[in-house]
Amino acid sequence: MAGKKTKHGSTKRFGPRYGRTLKNKIGKIEQQQKRPQRCPQCRYQQVSRESKGIWTCKKCGAKFTSKAYSVAKMPSLKPETKE
């Protein structure tokens, strides 16, 4: 008899409740949230999430806002050209 394969990860805590689709969506969000994020100021890869959209860098202490579950790419600042 073949062994059981589980792909649940952090959503195993829900047990048989809520259905497969919702647990897959939550699993993807939690994977994205918990992987190492990079600070947009010092480029150090240890940013922690304080609350929804509020992030803090552990190295430089910078506190900034971004997406709820991940640090978004900051737009590059282009110098204005006079025409």
PDB file with SEQRES, HELIX, SHEET and CRYST1 records, atoms N, CA, C and O in Angstrom:
SEQRES   1 A   83  MET ALA GLY LYS LYS THR LYS HIS GLY SER THR LYS ARG          
SEQRES   2 A   83  PHE GLY PRO ARG TYR GLY ARG THR LEU LYS ASN LYS ILE          
SEQRES   3 A   83  GLY LYS ILE GLU GLN GLN GLN LYS ARG PRO GLN ARG CYS          
SEQRES   4 A   83  PRO GLN CYS ARG TYR GLN GLN VAL SER ARG GLU SER LYS          
SEQRES   5 A   83  GLY ILE TRP THR CYS LYS LYS CYS GLY ALA LYS PHE THR          
SEQRES   6 A   83  SER LYS ALA TYR SER VAL ALA LYS MET PRO SER LEU LYS          
SEQRES   7 A   83  PRO GLU THR LYS GLU                                          
HELIX    1 AA1 GLY A    9  PHE A   14  5                                   6    
HELIX    2 AA2 ARG A   20  LYS A   34  1                                  15    
SHEET    1 AA1 3 VAL A  47  SER A  51  0                                        
SHEET    2 AA1 3 ILE A  54  CYS A  57 -1                                        
SHEET    3 AA1 3 LYS A  63  THR A  65 -1                                        
CRYST1    1.000    1.000    1.000  90.00  90.00  90.00 P 1           1          
ATOM      1  N   MET A   1       0.835  -1.184   0.000  1.00  0.00           N  
ATOM      2  CA  MET A   1       0.000   0.000   0.000  1.00  0.00           C  
ATOM      3  C   MET A   1       0.880   1.248   0.000  1.00  0.00           C  
ATOM      4  O   MET A   1       1.840   1.333   0.765  1.00  0.00           O  
ATOM      5  N   ALA A   2       0.562   2.186  -0.832  1.00  0.00           N  
ATOM      6  CA  ALA A   2       1.350   3.403  -0.960  1.00  0.00           C  
ATOM      7  C   ALA A   2       1.124   4.321   0.239  1.00  0.00           C  
ATOM      8  O   ALA A   2       0.054   4.332   0.847  1.00  0.00           O  
ATOM      9  N   GLY A   3       2.153   5.081   0.556  1.00  0.00           N  
ATOM     10  CA  GLY A   3       2.045   6.025   1.664  1.00  0.00           C  
ATOM     11  C   GLY A   3       1.221   7.237   1.268  1.00  0.00           C  
ATOM     12  O   GLY A   3       1.042   7.524   0.084  1.00  0.00           O  
ATOM     13  N   LYS A   4       0.720   7.944   2.271  1.00  0.00           N  
ATOM     14  CA  LYS A   4      -0.096   9.128   2.016  1.00  0.00           C  
ATOM     15  C   LYS A   4       0.795  10.327   1.734  1.00  0.00           C  
ATOM     16  O   LYS A   4       1.790  10.538   2.428  1.00  0.00           O  
ATOM     17  N   LYS A   5       0.455  11.101   0.740  1.00  0.00           N  
ATOM     18  CA  LYS A   5       1.160  12.345   0.460  1.00  0.00           C  
ATOM     19  C   LYS A   5       0.309  13.488   0.962  1.00  0.00           C  
ATOM     20  O   LYS A   5      -0.885  13.556   0.670  1.00  0.00           O  
ATOM     21  N   THR A   6       0.912  14.384   1.713  1.00  0.00           N  
ATOM     22  CA  THR A   6       0.164  15.540   2.192  1.00  0.00           C  
ATOM     23  C   THR A   6       0.801  16.808   1.645  1.00  0.00           C  
ATOM     24  O   THR A   6       2.026  16.936   1.633  1.00  0.00           O  
ATOM     25  N   LYS A   7      -0.012  17.730   1.200  1.00  0.00           N  
ATOM     26  CA  LYS A   7       0.457  19.010   0.681  1.00  0.00           C  
ATOM     27  C   LYS A   7      -0.091  20.146   1.538  1.00  0.00           C  
ATOM     28  O   LYS A   7      -0.149  21.293   1.095  1.00  0.00           O  
ATOM     29  N   HIS A   8      -0.486  19.828   2.742  1.00  0.00           N  
ATOM     30  CA  HIS A   8      -1.197  20.810   3.539  1.00  0.00           C  
ATOM     31  C   HIS A   8      -0.296  21.870   4.151  1.00  0.00           C  
ATOM     32  O   HIS A   8      -0.648  23.049   4.134  1.00  0.00           O  
ATOM     33  N   GLY A   9       0.845  21.493   4.687  1.00  0.00           N  
ATOM     34  CA  GLY A   9       1.735  22.466   5.286  1.00  0.00           C  
ATOM     35  C   GLY A   9       1.100  23.141   6.479  1.00  0.00           C  
ATOM     36  O   GLY A   9       0.671  22.473   7.420  1.00  0.00           O  
ATOM     37  N   SER A  10       1.036  24.452   6.448  1.00  0.00           N  
ATOM     38  CA  SER A  10       0.525  25.208   7.591  1.00  0.00           C  
ATOM     39  C   SER A  10      -0.996  25.136   7.728  1.00  0.00           C  
ATOM     40  O   SER A  10      -1.537  25.496   8.774  1.00  0.00           O  
ATOM     41  N   THR A  11      -1.688  24.679   6.690  1.00  0.00           N  
ATOM     42  CA  THR A  11      -3.153  24.614   6.766  1.00  0.00           C  
ATOM     43  C   THR A  11      -3.638  23.306   7.383  1.00  0.00           C  
ATOM     44  O   THR A  11      -4.841  23.059   7.470  1.00  0.00           O  
ATOM     45  N   LYS A  12      -2.702  22.480   7.806  1.00  0.00           N  
ATOM     46  CA  LYS A  12      -3.081  21.222   8.447  1.00  0.00           C  
ATOM     47  C   LYS A  12      -3.877  21.481   9.721  1.00  0.00           C  
ATOM     48  O   LYS A  12      -4.649  20.628  10.160  1.00  0.00           O  
ATOM     49  N   ARG A  13      -3.694  22.636  10.300  1.00  0.00           N  
ATOM     50  CA  ARG A  13      -4.389  22.975  11.551  1.00  0.00           C  
ATOM     51  C   ARG A  13      -5.907  23.073  11.384  1.00  0.00           C  
ATOM     52  O   ARG A  13      -6.641  23.001  12.369  1.00  0.00           O  
ATOM     53  N   PHE A  14      -6.385  23.237  10.141  1.00  0.00           N  
ATOM     54  CA  PHE A  14      -7.825  23.337   9.913  1.00  0.00           C  
ATOM     55  C   PHE A  14      -8.526  21.979   9.879  1.00  0.00           C  
ATOM     56  O   PHE A  14      -9.751  21.908   9.978  1.00  0.00           O  
ATOM     57  N   GLY A  15      -7.749  20.901   9.740  1.00  0.00           N  
ATOM     58  CA  GLY A  15      -8.336  19.567   9.690  1.00  0.00           C  
ATOM     59  C   GLY A  15      -9.232  19.403   8.470  1.00  0.00           C  
ATOM     60  O   GLY A  15      -8.885  19.880   7.389  1.00  0.00           O  
ATOM     61  N   PRO A  16     -10.382  18.736   8.616  1.00  0.00           N  
ATOM     62  CA  PRO A  16     -11.261  18.501   7.457  1.00  0.00           C  
ATOM     63  C   PRO A  16     -12.177  19.677   7.138  1.00  0.00           C  
ATOM     64  O   PRO A  16     -12.996  19.585   6.223  1.00  0.00           O  
ATOM     65  N   ARG A  17     -12.058  20.759   7.859  1.00  0.00           N  
ATOM     66  CA  ARG A  17     -12.974  21.891   7.659  1.00  0.00           C  
ATOM     67  C   ARG A  17     -12.539  22.796   6.501  1.00  0.00           C  
ATOM     68  O   ARG A  17     -11.373  22.785   6.108  1.00  0.00           O  
ATOM     69  N   TYR A  18     -13.444  23.552   5.973  1.00  0.00           N  
ATOM     70  CA  TYR A  18     -13.270  24.657   5.011  1.00  0.00           C  
ATOM     71  C   TYR A  18     -13.007  24.267   3.568  1.00  0.00           C  
ATOM     72  O   TYR A  18     -13.101  25.140   2.704  1.00  0.00           O  
ATOM     73  N   GLY A  19     -12.688  23.038   3.244  1.00  0.00           N  
ATOM     74  CA  GLY A  19     -12.538  22.635   1.851  1.00  0.00           C  
ATOM     75  C   GLY A  19     -11.140  22.822   1.311  1.00  0.00           C  
ATOM     76  O   GLY A  19     -10.332  23.589   1.836  1.00  0.00           O  
ATOM     77  N   ARG A  20     -10.887  22.096   0.248  1.00  0.00           N  
ATOM     78  CA  ARG A  20      -9.558  22.044  -0.343  1.00  0.00           C  
ATOM     79  C   ARG A  20      -9.144  23.360  -0.995  1.00  0.00           C  
ATOM     80  O   ARG A  20      -8.008  23.805  -0.827  1.00  0.00           O  
ATOM     81  N   THR A  21     -10.050  23.979  -1.731  1.00  0.00           N  
ATOM     82  CA  THR A  21      -9.716  25.200  -2.473  1.00  0.00           C  
ATOM     83  C   THR A  21      -9.320  26.326  -1.536  1.00  0.00           C  
ATOM     84  O   THR A  21      -8.310  26.994  -1.762  1.00  0.00           O  
ATOM     85  N   LEU A  22     -10.104  26.546  -0.486  1.00  0.00           N  
ATOM     86  CA  LEU A  22      -9.779  27.621   0.443  1.00  0.00           C  
ATOM     87  C   LEU A  22      -8.474  27.353   1.184  1.00  0.00           C  
ATOM     88  O   LEU A  22      -7.683  28.267   1.417  1.00  0.00           O  
ATOM     89  N   LYS A  23      -8.256  26.091   1.551  1.00  0.00           N  
ATOM     90  CA  LYS A  23      -7.007  25.767   2.238  1.00  0.00           C  
ATOM     91  C   LYS A  23      -5.802  25.955   1.322  1.00  0.00           C  
ATOM     92  O   LYS A  23      -4.740  26.371   1.785  1.00  0.00           O  
ATOM     93  N   ASN A  24      -5.946  25.657   0.030  1.00  0.00           N  
ATOM     94  CA  ASN A  24      -4.849  25.894  -0.907  1.00  0.00           C  
ATOM     95  C   ASN A  24      -4.546  27.382  -1.028  1.00  0.00           C  
ATOM     96  O   ASN A  24      -3.379  27.773  -1.057  1.00  0.00           O  
ATOM     97  N   LYS A  25      -5.578  28.215  -1.100  1.00  0.00           N  
ATOM     98  CA  LYS A  25      -5.379  29.658  -1.205  1.00  0.00           C  
ATOM     99  C   LYS A  25      -4.681  30.201   0.043  1.00  0.00           C  
ATOM    100  O   LYS A  25      -3.744  30.993  -0.057  1.00  0.00           O  
ATOM    101  N   ILE A  26      -5.137  29.775   1.203  1.00  0.00           N  
ATOM    102  CA  ILE A  26      -4.521  30.233   2.449  1.00  0.00           C  
ATOM    103  C   ILE A  26      -3.079  29.753   2.540  1.00  0.00           C  
ATOM    104  O   ILE A  26      -2.209  30.484   3.013  1.00  0.00           O  
ATOM    105  N   GLY A  27      -2.822  28.533   2.093  1.00  0.00           N  
ATOM    106  CA  GLY A  27      -1.472  27.989   2.113  1.00  0.00           C  
ATOM    107  C   GLY A  27      -0.510  28.807   1.266  1.00  0.00           C  
ATOM    108  O   GLY A  27       0.619  29.064   1.683  1.00  0.00           O  
ATOM    109  N   LYS A  28      -0.951  29.220   0.073  1.00  0.00           N  
ATOM    110  CA  LYS A  28      -0.105  30.035  -0.802  1.00  0.00           C  
ATOM    111  C   LYS A  28       0.177  31.401  -0.184  1.00  0.00           C  
ATOM    112  O   LYS A  28       1.300  31.900  -0.256  1.00  0.00           O  
ATOM    113  N   ILE A  29      -0.843  32.001   0.421  1.00  0.00           N  
ATOM    114  CA  ILE A  29      -0.673  33.305   1.057  1.00  0.00           C  
ATOM    115  C   ILE A  29       0.307  33.199   2.220  1.00  0.00           C  
ATOM    116  O   ILE A  29       1.184  34.049   2.371  1.00  0.00           O  
ATOM    117  N   GLU A  30       0.165  32.159   3.046  1.00  0.00           N  
ATOM    118  CA  GLU A  30       1.056  32.015   4.199  1.00  0.00           C  
ATOM    119  C   GLU A  30       2.480  31.710   3.776  1.00  0.00           C  
ATOM    120  O   GLU A  30       3.416  32.162   4.434  1.00  0.00           O  
ATOM    121  N   GLN A  31       2.677  30.961   2.704  1.00  0.00           N  
ATOM    122  CA  GLN A  31       4.031  30.727   2.204  1.00  0.00           C  
ATOM    123  C   GLN A  31       4.681  32.037   1.769  1.00  0.00           C  
ATOM    124  O   GLN A  31       5.845  32.297   2.072  1.00  0.00           O  
ATOM    125  N   GLN A  32       3.920  32.848   1.062  1.00  0.00           N  
ATOM    126  CA  GLN A  32       4.434  34.126   0.580  1.00  0.00           C  
ATOM    127  C   GLN A  32       4.765  35.049   1.756  1.00  0.00           C  
ATOM    128  O   GLN A  32       5.775  35.752   1.731  1.00  0.00           O  
ATOM    129  N   GLN A  33       3.926  35.045   2.767  1.00  0.00           N  
ATOM    130  CA  GLN A  33       4.106  35.930   3.908  1.00  0.00           C  
ATOM    131  C   GLN A  33       5.303  35.526   4.764  1.00  0.00           C  
ATOM    132  O   GLN A  33       6.005  36.392   5.285  1.00  0.00           O  
ATOM    133  N   LYS A  34       5.544  34.240   4.915  1.00  0.00           N  
ATOM    134  CA  LYS A  34       6.575  33.769   5.822  1.00  0.00           C  
ATOM    135  C   LYS A  34       7.960  33.633   5.195  1.00  0.00           C  
ATOM    136  O   LYS A  34       8.936  33.435   5.918  1.00  0.00           O  
ATOM    137  N   ARG A  35       8.073  33.732   3.873  1.00  0.00           N  
ATOM    138  CA  ARG A  35       9.401  33.623   3.274  1.00  0.00           C  
ATOM    139  C   ARG A  35      10.172  34.928   3.526  1.00  0.00           C  
ATOM    140  O   ARG A  35       9.562  35.971   3.762  1.00  0.00           O  
ATOM    141  N   PRO A  36      11.489  34.874   3.478  1.00  0.00           N  
ATOM    142  CA  PRO A  36      12.289  36.069   3.771  1.00  0.00           C  
ATOM    143  C   PRO A  36      11.981  37.211   2.808  1.00  0.00           C  
ATOM    144  O   PRO A  36      11.940  37.018   1.593  1.00  0.00           O  
ATOM    145  N   GLN A  37      11.770  38.379   3.352  1.00  0.00           N  
ATOM    146  CA  GLN A  37      11.484  39.574   2.557  1.00  0.00           C  
ATOM    147  C   GLN A  37      12.699  40.490   2.604  1.00  0.00           C  
ATOM    148  O   GLN A  37      13.468  40.453   3.564  1.00  0.00           O  
ATOM    149  N   ARG A  38      12.873  41.299   1.588  1.00  0.00           N  
ATOM    150  CA  ARG A  38      14.043  42.172   1.488  1.00  0.00           C  
ATOM    151  C   ARG A  38      13.659  43.622   1.792  1.00  0.00           C  
ATOM    152  O   ARG A  38      12.649  44.123   1.300  1.00  0.00           O  
ATOM    153  N   CYS A  39      14.474  44.281   2.604  1.00  0.00           N  
ATOM    154  CA  CYS A  39      14.245  45.686   2.962  1.00  0.00           C  
ATOM    155  C   CYS A  39      14.517  46.574   1.747  1.00  0.00           C  
ATOM    156  O   CYS A  39      15.550  46.415   1.097  1.00  0.00           O  
ATOM    157  N   PRO A  40      13.623  47.497   1.428  1.00  0.00           N  
ATOM    158  CA  PRO A  40      13.842  48.358   0.258  1.00  0.00           C  
ATOM    159  C   PRO A  40      14.924  49.422   0.488  1.00  0.00           C  
ATOM    160  O   PRO A  40      15.410  50.021  -0.471  1.00  0.00           O  
ATOM    161  N   GLN A  41      15.304  49.662   1.747  1.00  0.00           N  
ATOM    162  CA  GLN A  41      16.309  50.692   2.010  1.00  0.00           C  
ATOM    163  C   GLN A  41      17.721  50.129   2.084  1.00  0.00           C  
ATOM    164  O   GLN A  41      18.627  50.618   1.409  1.00  0.00           O  
ATOM    165  N   CYS A  42      17.909  49.083   2.919  1.00  0.00           N  
ATOM    166  CA  CYS A  42      19.266  48.554   3.096  1.00  0.00           C  
ATOM    167  C   CYS A  42      19.478  47.231   2.373  1.00  0.00           C  
ATOM    168  O   CYS A  42      20.590  46.702   2.393  1.00  0.00           O  
ATOM    169  N   ARG A  43      18.456  46.683   1.739  1.00  0.00           N  
ATOM    170  CA  ARG A  43      18.498  45.447   0.967  1.00  0.00           C  
ATOM    171  C   ARG A  43      18.808  44.213   1.825  1.00  0.00           C  
ATOM    172  O   ARG A  43      19.143  43.162   1.278  1.00  0.00           O  
ATOM    173  N   TYR A  44      18.706  44.319   3.138  1.00  0.00           N  
ATOM    174  CA  TYR A  44      18.903  43.190   4.043  1.00  0.00           C  
ATOM    175  C   TYR A  44      17.674  42.298   3.968  1.00  0.00           C  
ATOM    176  O   TYR A  44      16.558  42.794   3.813  1.00  0.00           O  
ATOM    177  N   GLN A  45      17.868  40.988   4.076  1.00  0.00           N  
ATOM    178  CA  GLN A  45      16.760  40.079   3.843  1.00  0.00           C  
ATOM    179  C   GLN A  45      16.147  39.578   5.153  1.00  0.00           C  
ATOM    180  O   GLN A  45      15.924  38.378   5.312  1.00  0.00           O  
ATOM    181  N   GLN A  46      15.879  40.477   6.078  1.00  0.00           N  
ATOM    182  CA  GLN A  46      15.227  40.099   7.330  1.00  0.00           C  
ATOM    183  C   GLN A  46      14.232  41.180   7.708  1.00  0.00           C  
ATOM    184  O   GLN A  46      14.477  41.985   8.606  1.00  0.00           O  
ATOM    185  N   VAL A  47      13.114  41.187   7.015  1.00  0.00           N  
ATOM    186  CA  VAL A  47      12.045  42.135   7.295  1.00  0.00           C  
ATOM    187  C   VAL A  47      10.912  41.364   7.941  1.00  0.00           C  
ATOM    188  O   VAL A  47      10.519  40.305   7.451  1.00  0.00           O  
ATOM    189  N   SER A  48      10.384  41.888   9.038  1.00  0.00           N  
ATOM    190  CA  SER A  48       9.295  41.191   9.716  1.00  0.00           C  
ATOM    191  C   SER A  48       8.012  42.004   9.603  1.00  0.00           C  
ATOM    192  O   SER A  48       8.044  43.233   9.541  1.00  0.00           O  
ATOM    193  N   ARG A  49       6.904  41.314   9.578  1.00  0.00           N  
ATOM    194  CA  ARG A  49       5.592  41.943   9.448  1.00  0.00           C  
ATOM    195  C   ARG A  49       5.045  42.250  10.830  1.00  0.00           C  
ATOM    196  O   ARG A  49       4.929  41.357  11.670  1.00  0.00           O  
ATOM    197  N   GLU A  50       4.707  43.515  11.068  1.00  0.00           N  
ATOM    198  CA  GLU A  50       4.138  43.905  12.356  1.00  0.00           C  
ATOM    199  C   GLU A  50       2.626  43.747  12.360  1.00  0.00           C  
ATOM    200  O   GLU A  50       2.055  43.183  13.293  1.00  0.00           O  
ATOM    201  N   SER A  51       1.991  44.240  11.328  1.00  0.00           N  
ATOM    202  CA  SER A  51       0.547  44.095  11.160  1.00  0.00           C  
ATOM    203  C   SER A  51       0.251  44.224   9.670  1.00  0.00           C  
ATOM    204  O   SER A  51       1.170  44.266   8.852  1.00  0.00           O  
ATOM    205  N   LYS A  52      -1.016  44.287   9.323  1.00  0.00           N  
ATOM    206  CA  LYS A  52      -1.389  44.335   7.902  1.00  0.00           C  
ATOM    207  C   LYS A  52      -0.707  45.499   7.196  1.00  0.00           C  
ATOM    208  O   LYS A  52      -1.025  46.661   7.450  1.00  0.00           O  
ATOM    209  N   GLY A  53       0.223  45.185   6.319  1.00  0.00           N  
ATOM    210  CA  GLY A  53       0.865  46.205   5.499  1.00  0.00           C  
ATOM    211  C   GLY A  53       1.946  47.006   6.183  1.00  0.00           C  
ATOM    212  O   GLY A  53       2.487  47.921   5.562  1.00  0.00           O  
ATOM    213  N   ILE A  54       2.296  46.718   7.433  1.00  0.00           N  
ATOM    214  CA  ILE A  54       3.345  47.454   8.140  1.00  0.00           C  
ATOM    215  C   ILE A  54       4.509  46.496   8.381  1.00  0.00           C  
ATOM    216  O   ILE A  54       4.345  45.450   9.009  1.00  0.00           O  
ATOM    217  N   TRP A  55       5.678  46.863   7.877  1.00  0.00           N  
ATOM    218  CA  TRP A  55       6.862  46.018   7.930  1.00  0.00           C  
ATOM    219  C   TRP A  55       7.994  46.760   8.626  1.00  0.00           C  
ATOM    220  O   TRP A  55       8.061  47.988   8.574  1.00  0.00           O  
ATOM    221  N   THR A  56       8.892  46.011   9.283  1.00  0.00           N  
ATOM    222  CA  THR A  56      10.045  46.583   9.975  1.00  0.00           C  
ATOM    223  C   THR A  56      11.288  45.789   9.619  1.00  0.00           C  
ATOM    224  O   THR A  56      11.268  44.558   9.626  1.00  0.00           O  
ATOM    225  N   CYS A  57      12.363  46.488   9.310  1.00  0.00           N  
ATOM    226  CA  CYS A  57      13.639  45.850   9.011  1.00  0.00           C  
ATOM    227  C   CYS A  57      14.369  45.591  10.325  1.00  0.00           C  
ATOM    228  O   CYS A  57      14.431  46.466  11.189  1.00  0.00           O  
ATOM    229  N   LYS A  58      14.920  44.389  10.474  1.00  0.00           N  
ATOM    230  CA  LYS A  58      15.615  44.039  11.708  1.00  0.00           C  
ATOM    231  C   LYS A  58      17.021  44.623  11.768  1.00  0.00           C  
ATOM    232  O   LYS A  58      17.592  44.744  12.852  1.00  0.00           O  
ATOM    233  N   LYS A  59      17.588  44.987  10.619  1.00  0.00           N  
ATOM    234  CA  LYS A  59      18.948  45.518  10.601  1.00  0.00           C  
ATOM    235  C   LYS A  59      18.974  47.041  10.781  1.00  0.00           C  
ATOM    236  O   LYS A  59      19.592  47.549  11.717  1.00  0.00           O  
ATOM    237  N   CYS A  60      18.303  47.760   9.885  1.00  0.00           N  
ATOM    238  CA  CYS A  60      18.379  49.223   9.913  1.00  0.00           C  
ATOM    239  C   CYS A  60      17.249  49.861  10.715  1.00  0.00           C  
ATOM    240  O   CYS A  60      17.293  51.060  10.989  1.00  0.00           O  
ATOM    241  N   GLY A  61      16.232  49.077  11.098  1.00  0.00           N  
ATOM    242  CA  GLY A  61      15.136  49.606  11.900  1.00  0.00           C  
ATOM    243  C   GLY A  61      14.120  50.410  11.116  1.00  0.00           C  
ATOM    244  O   GLY A  61      13.255  51.061  11.702  1.00  0.00           O  
ATOM    245  N   ALA A  62      14.216  50.373   9.793  1.00  0.00           N  
ATOM    246  CA  ALA A  62      13.273  51.123   8.962  1.00  0.00           C  
ATOM    247  C   ALA A  62      11.879  50.525   9.100  1.00  0.00           C  
ATOM    248  O   ALA A  62      11.706  49.306   9.096  1.00  0.00           O  
ATOM    249  N   LYS A  63      10.902  51.394   9.223  1.00  0.00           N  
ATOM    250  CA  LYS A  63       9.509  50.975   9.307  1.00  0.00           C  
ATOM    251  C   LYS A  63       8.802  51.559   8.091  1.00  0.00           C  
ATOM    252  O   LYS A  63       8.866  52.764   7.844  1.00  0.00           O  
ATOM    253  N   PHE A  64       8.128  50.699   7.334  1.00  0.00           N  
ATOM    254  CA  PHE A  64       7.511  51.168   6.102  1.00  0.00           C  
ATOM    255  C   PHE A  64       6.249  50.377   5.829  1.00  0.00           C  
ATOM    256  O   PHE A  64       5.987  49.350   6.455  1.00  0.00           O  
ATOM    257  N   THR A  65       5.470  50.880   4.879  1.00  0.00           N  
ATOM    258  CA  THR A  65       4.235  50.200   4.490  1.00  0.00           C  
ATOM    259  C   THR A  65       4.428  49.560   3.123  1.00  0.00           C  
ATOM    260  O   THR A  65       5.214  50.022   2.297  1.00  0.00           O  
ATOM    261  N   SER A  66       3.695  48.497   2.919  1.00  0.00           N  
ATOM    262  CA  SER A  66       3.741  47.782   1.652  1.00  0.00           C  
ATOM    263  C   SER A  66       2.486  46.936   1.537  1.00  0.00           C  
ATOM    264  O   SER A  66       1.474  47.247   2.166  1.00  0.00           O  
ATOM    265  N   LYS A  67       2.530  45.885   0.755  1.00  0.00           N  
ATOM    266  CA  LYS A  67       1.376  44.994   0.626  1.00  0.00           C  
ATOM    267  C   LYS A  67       1.125  44.276   1.945  1.00  0.00           C  
ATOM    268  O   LYS A  67       1.983  44.267   2.828  1.00  0.00           O  
ATOM    269  N   ALA A  68      -0.041  43.679   2.074  1.00  0.00           N  
ATOM    270  CA  ALA A  68      -0.420  43.028   3.319  1.00  0.00           C  
ATOM    271  C   ALA A  68       0.401  41.782   3.595  1.00  0.00           C  
ATOM    272  O   ALA A  68       0.742  41.525   4.749  1.00  0.00           O  
ATOM    273  N   TYR A  69       0.732  40.993   2.570  1.00  0.00           N  
ATOM    274  CA  TYR A  69       1.394  39.716   2.794  1.00  0.00           C  
ATOM    275  C   TYR A  69       2.816  39.647   2.270  1.00  0.00           C  
ATOM    276  O   TYR A  69       3.507  38.662   2.528  1.00  0.00           O  
ATOM    277  N   SER A  70       3.277  40.648   1.548  1.00  0.00           N  
ATOM    278  CA  SER A  70       4.649  40.645   1.055  1.00  0.00           C  
ATOM    279  C   SER A  70       5.106  42.085   0.857  1.00  0.00           C  
ATOM    280  O   SER A  70       4.304  43.016   0.776  1.00  0.00           O  
ATOM    281  N   VAL A  71       6.411  42.229   0.785  1.00  0.00           N  
ATOM    282  CA  VAL A  71       6.978  43.547   0.529  1.00  0.00           C  
ATOM    283  C   VAL A  71       6.995  43.733  -0.980  1.00  0.00           C  
ATOM    284  O   VAL A  71       7.637  42.969  -1.701  1.00  0.00           O  
ATOM    285  N   ALA A  72       6.293  44.742  -1.449  1.00  0.00           N  
ATOM    286  CA  ALA A  72       6.199  44.997  -2.886  1.00  0.00           C  
ATOM    287  C   ALA A  72       7.485  45.616  -3.392  1.00  0.00           C  
ATOM    288  O   ALA A  72       8.238  46.234  -2.640  1.00  0.00           O  
ATOM    289  N   LYS A  73       7.719  45.439  -4.667  1.00  0.00           N  
ATOM    290  CA  LYS A  73       8.846  46.100  -5.298  1.00  0.00           C  
ATOM    291  C   LYS A  73       8.595  47.596  -5.284  1.00  0.00           C  
ATOM    292  O   LYS A  73       7.541  48.058  -5.721  1.00  0.00           O  
ATOM    293  N   MET A  74       9.536  48.333  -4.796  1.00  0.00           N  
ATOM    294  CA  MET A  74       9.394  49.778  -4.781  1.00  0.00           C  
ATOM    295  C   MET A  74       9.660  50.313  -6.186  1.00  0.00           C  
ATOM    296  O   MET A  74      10.591  49.862  -6.852  1.00  0.00           O  
ATOM    297  N   PRO A  75       8.858  51.260  -6.637  1.00  0.00           N  
ATOM    298  CA  PRO A  75       9.075  51.807  -7.978  1.00  0.00           C  
ATOM    299  C   PRO A  75      10.389  52.577  -8.039  1.00  0.00           C  
ATOM    300  O   PRO A  75      10.750  53.284  -7.098  1.00  0.00           O  
ATOM    301  N   SER A  76      11.089  52.435  -9.138  1.00  0.00           N  
ATOM    302  CA  SER A  76      12.349  53.156  -9.276  1.00  0.00           C  
ATOM    303  C   SER A  76      12.036  54.617  -9.572  1.00  0.00           C  
ATOM    304  O   SER A  76      11.119  54.929 -10.332  1.00  0.00           O  
ATOM    305  N   LEU A  77      12.800  55.490  -8.970  1.00  0.00           N  
ATOM    306  CA  LEU A  77      12.604  56.920  -9.170  1.00  0.00           C  
ATOM    307  C   LEU A  77      13.384  57.347 -10.400  1.00  0.00           C  
ATOM    308  O   LEU A  77      14.608  57.226 -10.445  1.00  0.00           O  
ATOM    309  N   LYS A  78      12.676  57.841 -11.384  1.00  0.00           N  
ATOM    310  CA  LYS A  78      13.330  58.305 -12.603  1.00  0.00           C  
ATOM    311  C   LYS A  78      13.486  59.811 -12.519  1.00  0.00           C  
ATOM    312  O   LYS A  78      12.546  60.508 -12.138  1.00  0.00           O  
ATOM    313  N   PRO A  79      14.651  60.321 -12.865  1.00  0.00           N  
ATOM    314  CA  PRO A  79      14.828  61.775 -12.847  1.00  0.00           C  
ATOM    315  C   PRO A  79      13.960  62.441 -13.898  1.00  0.00           C  
ATOM    316  O   PRO A  79      13.798  61.935 -15.008  1.00  0.00           O  
ATOM    317  N   GLU A  80      13.420  63.560 -13.533  1.00  0.00           N  
ATOM    318  CA  GLU A  80      12.584  64.298 -14.474  1.00  0.00           C  
ATOM    319  C   GLU A  80      13.466  64.960 -15.538  1.00  0.00           C  
ATOM    320  O   GLU A  80      14.545  65.479 -15.251  1.00  0.00           O  
ATOM    321  N   THR A  81      12.980  64.921 -16.734  1.00  0.00           N  
ATOM    322  CA  THR A  81      13.728  65.561 -17.825  1.00  0.00           C  
ATOM    323  C   THR A  81      12.979  66.798 -18.265  1.00  0.00           C  
ATOM    324  O   THR A  81      11.752  66.797 -18.369  1.00  0.00           O  
ATOM    325  N   LYS A  82      13.728  67.852 -18.521  1.00  0.00           N  
ATOM    326  CA  LYS A  82      13.110  69.088 -19.013  1.00  0.00           C  
ATOM    327  C   LYS A  82      13.107  69.053 -20.531  1.00  0.00           C  
ATOM    328  O   LYS A  82      14.124  68.783 -21.171  1.00  0.00           O  
ATOM    329  N   GLU A  83      11.962  69.329 -21.077  1.00  0.00           N  
ATOM    330  CA  GLU A  83      11.843  69.305 -22.538  1.00  0.00           C  
ATOM    331  C   GLU A  83      11.647  70.688 -23.086  1.00  0.00           C  
ATOM    332  O   GLU A  83      11.528  70.860 -24.299  1.00  0.00           O  
TER     333      GLU A  83                                                      
END                                                                             
